[in-house]
């Protein structure tokens, strides 16, 4: 059984990517940039500053990018948080209950800032499962850097190599591997099955119940079998 389970939030626990994509396109349009939805979708799962920097063609620290990020967060609270528990992926509440009943410590490590992450967990009814929530504002380097995963493990009080990290993008899985965590992928989010399979060492699942079964199965400390590369997408870095 895993020593702890750390989860991505958007696309993995909550079905937010479609709304996020729409908001990215809307905010870019307000800043005079016409961005195709499929291009916006490629930036989901990375920090907003990086995403808008890419979409607007500006450095992440540019004042216009900062204004876009602030506008996005206002719209997110209006459009997403009002949806509440309807955002939760099928099987997630029951699966998290199983993990807690088995004594598996749980955490979230997300590219959202912690305020937004806590707000989303509250409205979806999932907050009580997660004593540890690591947001992008709590680290100096976002995914796929391992810092957020390592911080989550440290706050849970467990070694990183005994943890699994569950996510829906190649960025999530690169972070997991870099942190020495077992990468576990779900296919119902943003990432393509091919990209996820290249990084998840066979742990790719269509259903959250299967994820939970895997997390509760016996296995030793995670040891990546080999370094791999998959085609990079906007804002993602290749695995070192």
Secondary structure, 3 states (H helix, E strand, C coil): CCCEEEECCECCCECCHHHHHHHHHHHHHHCCCCCCHHHHHCCCCCCHHHHHHHHHCCCCCCHHHHHHHHHHHHHHHHHCHHHHHHHECCCHHHHHHHHHHCCCEEEEECCCCHHHHHHHHHHCCCHHHCCEEECHHHCCCCCCCCHHHHHHHHHHCCCHHHEEEEECCHHHHHHHHHHCCEEEEECCCCCCHHHHHHHCCCCEECCHHHHHHHHCCCCCCCCCCCCCCCCCCCCCCCCC
